[in-house]
Amino acid sequence: MSDEMNVQVEAYDKYIKSVDWLKDAGLPAAITLSEVLEPSEGKDAIIFPPTFAVRKAEHPYRIDTLRKDKESQAAQPGEEVNTCLIDSIGSQANRMESCFKKASLSSLVPQIEVTMKTKVNAEDRTIRVNLLDIGHRIADGAVRFFNLRDNVTEAIKAMRDNGNAEPLAKLSPTSLVFGFWDSRPETTMFKYGRLLSSTIRATNVAVVKRSAQFNPAFDPSLIGLGDEVPEGEEQSQSVDEGSGKAADGKDPLSKLGLRAAPAVDTHGGVRVYGQIIRRTEINLVNLRSLAVTKTDRDGNPQEIDPGTTLKLRRYILGLALVAARSQTHYALREGCLLIRRGDPTACVVYTDSKSKPESIEWCLEHVLKYADKTAKDFGVGAGQTIDFDVKKVREEVERLKKEGKKKSGKGSK
């Protein structure tokens, strides 16, 4: 470890070391990162935002109108007519967290693999899922059905009741980085907000449409099925098909992929006339709430252990710093490959507006060294492979069914 690296560790310490809430008033609230992005094909290219289940809407995108007196393309620099969600907090969290499966980052966190034995088409199969890919992390419903459940419950209780985050950091440190909510029946009902949040939004967008036409390799008439029509339809191409909704449920040829299928005026992405910006924040207030506490013989929490607490905070901060820069490319979905334009802007932001933000360097190579050292100092929890208990799931489902019948009165005689 170089002297430069040691100096950087000390520089971060001044943001996270305090255990006295009175002294927190002069400490920064967050470390922020701002990145300007653009489509890989060029600024004027069409990109595809995420779609959401909406009813009776012109399009499935999440676009919020901020002004109605101007069109997107008429907005002047600095004006925002609307804003479009390109990648949500949850989606960004999933992308960042899964990066810790990469070989270069896997040693920073425990690698816990959940296996489930099942049958697929009468063939025995074993499905493997890394805990880093499970949506609700340590509080996911799936966690309650493998043999680590008791350890998880005790770790969450230690944090809830005693303010001791060490056991949870050994089991699932990314749950502290990205947050969790243990909200299912018969759980701890404890919620911990995320330390690291990131979103990608575009301003001043205009929705465009697209149309497509699928033609089968062989005309149905050539195979003696030219007169075949969907049940209840008078023509081979229904009105639903013409609007992009094929009648697969009624049309055998459509099910087989042998029916011509037009899709007219469907959503075709957005053109961005403003900017695409990724904004990332590490919440230092939440980070400073993490501590390692000791308990007496009766289980009552004692004072914070400053030394181990600092190691814990350094470790979690290191993970957050790495995760925030871990996406080397923004290939968000088909039709939405973004690239960075210019250098990112990173700042330390203070609670008092009189204190100007401090610019800092947020280089992935540098923070990776910081994270590696702090992980070794804290001690990364052991990786393990555990079995998902399918039998226990079925038993729980049956129990809940019976409880539901009792509450509705259907189970009474």
C-alpha positions as CSV (number, residue, x, y, z in Angstrom):
1,M,0.0,0.0,0.0
2,S,1.5,3.3,-1.1
3,D,1.7,6.5,1.0
4,E,-0.8,8.1,-1.5
5,M,-3.3,5.3,-0.7
6,N,-2.9,5.8,3.0
7,V,-3.5,9.5,2.7
8,Q,-6.7,8.8,0.7
9,V,-8.0,6.5,3.5
10,E,-7.4,9.2,6.0
11,A,-9.2,11.7,3.8
12,Y,-12.3,9.6,3.7
13,D,-12.1,9.0,7.5
14,K,-12.9,12.7,8.2
15,Y,-16.3,12.1,6.5
16,I,-17.2,8.9,8.4
17,K,-15.2,8.7,11.6
18,S,-17.5,10.6,14.0
19,V,-19.6,8.7,16.6
20,D,-20.9,11.9,18.3
21,W,-24.1,13.2,16.7
22,L,-23.4,16.7,17.9
23,K,-20.2,16.8,15.8
24,D,-22.1,15.5,12.7
25,A,-23.5,19.0,12.1
26,G,-20.3,20.0,10.4
27,L,-19.8,16.9,8.4
28,P,-20.9,16.3,4.8
29,A,-24.2,14.9,3.9
30,A,-23.3,13.1,0.7
31,I,-20.8,12.3,-2.0
32,T,-22.4,12.9,-5.4
33,L,-21.6,12.0,-9.0
34,S,-23.0,13.5,-12.1
35,E,-22.4,11.9,-15.6
36,V,-23.7,13.3,-18.9
37,L,-24.6,10.5,-21.3
38,E,-25.7,10.2,-24.9
39,P,-26.8,7.5,-27.3
40,S,-23.9,5.5,-28.8
41,E,-25.3,6.3,-32.3
42,G,-25.2,10.0,-31.7
43,K,-27.0,12.7,-29.8
44,D,-30.0,12.7,-32.2
45,A,-30.5,8.9,-32.1
46,I,-33.7,7.3,-30.8
47,I,-33.4,5.4,-27.6
48,F,-35.8,3.1,-25.8
49,P,-36.7,3.8,-22.1
50,P,-38.1,1.1,-19.9
51,T,-41.7,0.3,-20.3
52,F,-44.3,0.0,-17.5
53,A,-47.7,-1.6,-17.3
54,V,-50.1,1.2,-17.9
55,R,-53.8,1.3,-19.0
56,K,-55.3,3.6,-21.7
57,A,-52.1,5.5,-22.2
58,E,-50.5,6.7,-25.4
59,H,-47.2,5.0,-24.5
60,P,-45.8,2.8,-21.7
61,Y,-42.9,5.2,-20.8
62,R,-42.6,7.1,-17.6
63,I,-42.6,10.7,-18.8
64,D,-43.5,13.6,-16.5
65,T,-44.7,16.9,-18.0
66,L,-43.1,19.9,-16.3
67,R,-44.4,22.6,-18.7
68,K,-47.3,22.7,-21.2
69,D,-46.5,25.9,-22.9
70,K,-43.6,24.5,-25.0
71,E,-42.8,21.5,-27.1
72,S,-39.7,19.5,-26.3
73,Q,-37.8,20.5,-29.4
74,A,-38.5,24.2,-28.8
75,A,-37.0,24.3,-25.3
76,Q,-34.1,26.6,-24.8
77,P,-30.8,25.5,-23.1
78,G,-31.5,25.2,-19.4
79,E,-35.3,24.8,-19.8
80,E,-37.0,21.5,-18.9
81,V,-40.3,20.8,-20.6
82,N,-40.5,17.2,-19.4
83,T,-38.4,14.4,-17.9
84,C,-38.2,10.8,-18.9
85,L,-37.0,7.9,-16.7
86,I,-34.3,6.0,-18.5
87,D,-33.2,3.7,-15.6
88,S,-34.8,3.6,-12.2
89,I,-33.2,3.5,-8.7
90,G,-34.1,-0.2,-8.4
91,S,-32.8,-1.1,-11.9
92,Q,-29.5,0.8,-11.3
93,A,-29.1,-1.0,-7.9
94,N,-29.5,-4.4,-9.6
95,R,-27.0,-3.5,-12.2
96,M,-24.4,-2.3,-9.7
97,E,-24.9,-5.1,-7.2
98,S,-24.5,-7.9,-9.7
99,C,-21.1,-6.4,-10.7
100,F,-19.7,-7.9,-7.5
101,K,-19.9,-11.3,-9.2
102,K,-17.1,-10.3,-11.6
103,A,-13.8,-12.0,-10.9
104,S,-12.1,-8.6,-10.2
105,L,-14.7,-7.7,-7.6
106,S,-15.9,-11.0,-6.2
107,S,-13.4,-11.1,-3.3
108,L,-14.9,-7.9,-1.9
109,V,-18.2,-9.5,-0.7
110,P,-19.3,-13.0,0.4
111,Q,-20.4,-15.1,-2.6
112,I,-23.5,-16.9,-1.4
113,E,-25.1,-19.3,-3.9
114,V,-28.6,-20.6,-3.5
115,T,-29.4,-23.9,-5.2
116,M,-32.8,-25.4,-5.9
117,K,-33.4,-29.0,-7.2
118,T,-36.3,-29.4,-9.4
119,K,-37.6,-31.2,-12.5
120,V,-38.0,-29.7,-16.0
121,N,-39.7,-31.9,-18.5
122,A,-39.2,-34.9,-16.3
123,E,-35.5,-34.1,-16.1
124,D,-33.7,-33.5,-12.8
125,R,-32.1,-30.0,-12.8
126,T,-30.3,-27.8,-10.3
127,I,-31.0,-24.1,-10.5
128,R,-28.3,-21.8,-9.0
129,V,-28.8,-18.2,-8.0
130,N,-26.3,-15.9,-6.5
131,L,-27.6,-13.8,-3.5
132,L,-26.3,-10.7,-5.4
133,D,-29.0,-11.4,-8.1
134,I,-31.9,-11.8,-5.6
135,G,-34.1,-8.7,-5.8
136,H,-34.7,-7.8,-2.2
137,R,-31.3,-9.0,-1.1
138,I,-31.1,-10.3,2.5
139,A,-34.8,-9.6,3.1
140,D,-36.1,-11.4,0.0
141,G,-38.8,-14.0,0.4
142,A,-36.6,-16.7,-0.9
143,V,-34.1,-16.2,1.9
144,R,-36.6,-17.5,4.4
145,F,-36.6,-20.9,2.8
146,F,-33.0,-21.9,3.1
147,N,-30.8,-23.0,6.1
148,L,-29.3,-19.5,6.5
149,R,-32.6,-18.1,7.7
150,D,-31.8,-18.1,11.4
151,N,-28.5,-16.4,10.9
152,V,-30.2,-13.7,8.7
153,T,-32.8,-13.1,11.4
154,E,-30.3,-12.8,14.2
155,A,-28.1,-10.4,12.1
156,I,-31.1,-8.1,11.3
157,K,-32.2,-8.2,15.0
158,A,-28.7,-7.2,16.1
159,M,-28.9,-4.1,13.9
160,R,-32.5,-3.3,14.9
161,D,-32.2,-3.9,18.6
162,N,-28.6,-3.2,19.4
163,G,-27.4,-0.9,16.5
164,N,-24.8,-3.6,15.6
165,A,-24.3,-3.8,11.9
166,E,-21.3,-6.1,12.0
167,P,-23.2,-9.5,11.6
168,L,-25.1,-8.2,8.7
169,A,-22.0,-6.8,7.0
170,K,-20.4,-10.2,7.3
171,L,-23.5,-11.9,5.7
172,S,-24.6,-9.5,3.1
173,P,-22.8,-6.2,3.0
174,T,-24.5,-5.1,-0.3
175,S,-27.8,-5.1,1.7
176,L,-26.4,-2.2,3.7
177,V,-25.2,-0.5,0.5
178,F,-28.5,-0.8,-1.5
179,G,-30.9,-1.1,1.4
180,F,-33.5,-3.8,2.4
181,W,-36.9,-4.1,4.0
182,D,-37.7,-7.3,5.9
183,S,-41.5,-6.8,5.5
184,R,-42.9,-10.3,5.0
185,P,-45.2,-12.1,7.5
186,E,-43.5,-13.3,10.7
187,T,-40.3,-11.3,10.0
188,T,-38.4,-8.6,11.8
189,M,-40.3,-5.8,9.9
190,F,-37.0,-3.8,9.9
191,K,-36.2,-1.4,7.1
192,Y,-32.8,0.1,6.3
193,G,-32.6,2.8,3.6
194,R,-30.0,2.5,0.8
195,L,-26.7,4.3,1.1
196,L,-26.1,4.3,-2.6
197,S,-28.8,5.5,-5.1
198,S,-28.6,6.2,-8.8
199,T,-31.0,7.2,-11.6
200,I,-30.7,8.0,-15.2
201,R,-33.2,10.6,-16.6
202,A,-33.6,12.4,-19.9
203,T,-35.1,15.9,-20.3
204,N,-37.1,17.3,-23.2
205,V,-38.1,14.1,-24.9
206,A,-40.5,13.4,-27.7
207,V,-42.1,10.0,-28.2
208,V,-41.8,8.4,-31.6
209,K,-43.7,5.5,-33.1
210,R,-42.8,2.5,-35.2
211,S,-44.6,0.0,-37.4
212,A,-43.5,-3.5,-38.5
213,Q,-44.8,-6.3,-40.7
214,F,-44.1,-10.0,-40.2
215,N,-44.5,-12.2,-43.3
216,P,-44.3,-16.0,-42.9
217,A,-41.9,-18.0,-45.1
218,F,-44.8,-19.7,-46.9
219,D,-48.1,-18.3,-47.8
220,P,-50.8,-20.3,-45.9
221,S,-52.7,-20.8,-49.2
222,L,-49.7,-22.8,-50.6
223,I,-50.1,-25.3,-47.8
224,G,-53.8,-25.6,-48.1
225,L,-54.7,-23.3,-45.2
226,G,-55.5,-20.1,-47.0
227,D,-59.1,-20.2,-45.9
228,E,-58.1,-20.8,-42.3
229,V,-59.3,-17.9,-40.1
230,P,-59.2,-17.4,-36.3
231,E,-62.3,-18.5,-34.4
232,G,-64.9,-15.8,-34.5
233,E,-63.2,-13.8,-37.2
234,E,-64.3,-13.2,-40.8
235,Q,-60.9,-12.2,-42.2
236,S,-57.5,-13.9,-41.9
237,Q,-56.1,-10.7,-40.3
238,S,-58.2,-9.4,-37.5
239,V,-58.5,-5.8,-36.3
240,D,-56.5,-6.8,-33.2
241,E,-53.6,-8.0,-35.4
242,G,-53.6,-4.8,-37.4
243,S,-53.1,-2.9,-34.1
244,G,-50.2,-5.0,-33.1
245,K,-52.2,-7.5,-31.0
246,A,-52.1,-10.9,-32.7
247,A,-55.0,-13.3,-31.9
248,D,-52.7,-16.1,-30.9
249,G,-55.2,-17.4,-28.4
250,K,-57.7,-18.2,-31.2
251,D,-55.5,-18.6,-34.3
252,P,-53.5,-21.9,-34.7
253,L,-51.5,-20.4,-37.5
254,S,-50.4,-17.4,-35.4
255,K,-49.4,-19.8,-32.6
256,L,-47.2,-21.6,-35.1
257,G,-45.7,-18.4,-36.5
258,L,-47.2,-19.0,-39.9
259,R,-49.6,-16.1,-40.1
260,A,-48.7,-12.6,-41.4
261,A,-48.8,-10.2,-38.5
262,P,-48.6,-6.4,-38.9
263,A,-47.8,-4.1,-35.9
264,V,-48.9,-0.6,-36.6
265,D,-48.1,2.6,-34.7
266,T,-46.6,0.9,-31.6
267,H,-44.3,2.8,-29.2
268,G,-40.9,3.3,-30.9
269,G,-38.7,5.0,-28.3
270,V,-37.9,8.7,-27.6
271,R,-35.8,11.4,-29.2
272,V,-33.9,13.4,-26.6
273,Y,-33.7,17.1,-27.2
274,G,-32.3,17.9,-23.8
275,Q,-29.7,15.9,-21.8
276,I,-29.4,12.4,-20.4
277,I,-27.9,12.5,-17.0
278,R,-27.0,9.8,-14.5
279,R,-27.0,11.2,-10.9
280,T,-25.5,9.1,-8.1
281,E,-25.4,9.7,-4.4
282,I,-23.7,8.1,-1.4
283,N,-25.6,9.0,1.7
284,L,-23.0,9.8,4.3
285,V,-25.6,10.4,7.0
286,N,-26.9,6.8,6.7
287,L,-23.3,5.6,6.5
288,R,-22.4,7.3,9.8
289,S,-25.4,5.6,11.4
290,L,-23.7,2.2,11.0
291,A,-21.8,1.0,14.0
292,V,-20.4,-2.0,15.8
293,T,-21.6,-2.3,19.4
294,K,-20.9,-4.8,22.1
295,T,-23.5,-6.3,24.5
296,D,-23.2,-7.2,28.1
297,R,-24.0,-10.6,29.6
298,D,-27.7,-9.8,29.7
299,G,-27.7,-8.8,26.0
300,N,-28.0,-5.1,26.6
301,P,-26.1,-2.9,24.1
302,Q,-23.0,-1.1,25.4
303,E,-21.0,1.7,23.9
304,I,-19.9,1.8,20.2
305,D,-16.6,0.2,19.5
306,P,-14.8,3.1,17.6
307,G,-12.1,1.0,16.1
308,T,-14.2,-1.8,14.6
309,T,-16.9,0.8,13.7
310,L,-14.4,2.7,11.6
311,K,-13.3,-0.5,9.8
312,L,-17.0,-1.3,9.1
313,R,-17.7,2.2,7.7
314,R,-14.6,2.2,5.6
315,Y,-15.6,-1.2,4.1
316,I,-19.1,-0.2,3.3
317,L,-18.0,3.1,1.8
318,G,-15.4,1.3,-0.3
319,L,-18.1,-1.0,-1.7
320,A,-20.4,2.0,-2.5
321,L,-17.5,3.9,-4.2
322,V,-16.7,0.9,-6.4
323,A,-20.4,0.0,-7.1
324,A,-21.1,3.6,-8.3
325,R,-18.4,3.4,-10.9
326,S,-18.7,-0.3,-11.7
327,Q,-20.8,0.1,-14.9
328,T,-18.1,0.6,-17.5
329,H,-20.8,0.7,-20.2
330,Y,-24.4,1.7,-20.0
331,A,-26.0,-1.1,-22.2
332,L,-29.4,-0.7,-20.4
333,R,-31.6,-2.7,-22.8
334,E,-32.0,-3.4,-26.5
335,G,-32.1,0.0,-28.3
336,C,-30.6,1.9,-25.3
337,L,-26.8,1.8,-25.3
338,L,-25.5,5.0,-23.8
339,I,-21.9,6.3,-23.6
340,R,-20.4,9.0,-21.4
341,R,-19.8,12.5,-22.8
342,G,-17.1,14.3,-21.0
343,D,-15.7,13.6,-17.5
344,P,-17.9,12.8,-14.6
345,T,-18.3,15.5,-11.8
346,A,-17.9,14.3,-8.3
347,C,-18.5,16.4,-5.2
348,V,-18.7,16.2,-1.4
349,V,-21.9,18.0,-0.4
350,Y,-22.5,19.6,3.1
351,T,-25.7,20.0,5.0
352,D,-25.2,23.7,5.3
353,S,-25.7,25.5,2.0
354,K,-23.0,28.0,3.1
355,S,-20.4,25.3,2.7
356,K,-19.6,25.0,-0.9
357,P,-19.3,21.4,-2.4
358,E,-15.8,20.1,-2.6
359,S,-14.7,18.5,-5.9
360,I,-13.1,15.1,-5.4
361,E,-11.5,12.5,-7.7
362,W,-13.7,9.4,-8.2
363,C,-11.5,7.1,-10.2
364,L,-12.5,3.4,-10.4
365,E,-8.9,2.2,-10.2
366,H,-8.2,4.3,-7.2
367,V,-11.4,3.4,-5.2
368,L,-10.9,-0.3,-6.1
369,K,-7.6,-0.3,-4.2
370,Y,-9.3,1.5,-1.3
371,A,-12.1,-1.1,-1.3
372,D,-9.7,-4.0,-1.5
373,K,-7.7,-2.7,1.5
374,T,-10.7,-1.9,3.7
375,A,-12.3,-5.3,2.9
376,K,-9.2,-7.1,4.1
377,D,-9.0,-4.9,7.2
378,F,-12.7,-5.6,8.1
379,G,-12.7,-9.2,7.1
380,V,-15.0,-10.4,4.3
381,G,-17.6,-12.9,5.4
382,A,-17.3,-16.5,4.2
383,G,-18.9,-17.6,0.9
384,Q,-21.1,-20.6,0.9
385,T,-23.6,-22.7,-1.1
386,I,-27.0,-23.3,0.5
387,D,-30.1,-25.2,-0.5
388,F,-33.5,-23.7,-1.2
389,D,-36.1,-25.8,0.7
390,V,-39.0,-26.4,-1.8
391,K,-40.9,-28.6,0.7
392,K,-40.9,-25.8,3.2
393,V,-42.3,-23.4,0.6
394,R,-45.2,-25.7,-0.2
395,E,-45.9,-26.2,3.5
396,E,-46.0,-22.4,4.0
397,V,-48.3,-21.9,1.0
398,E,-50.7,-24.5,2.4
399,R,-50.7,-22.8,5.8
400,L,-51.4,-19.4,4.4
401,K,-54.3,-20.9,2.3
402,K,-55.8,-22.3,5.4
403,E,-55.5,-19.1,7.3
404,G,-57.1,-17.2,4.4
405,K,-60.1,-19.6,4.4
406,K,-60.5,-19.2,8.2
407,K,-60.5,-15.4,7.9
408,S,-63.0,-15.5,5.0
409,G,-65.2,-18.0,6.8
410,K,-65.0,-20.5,4.1
411,G,-63.2,-23.0,6.3
412,S,-65.8,-23.0,9.0
413,K,-68.6,-25.6,9.1
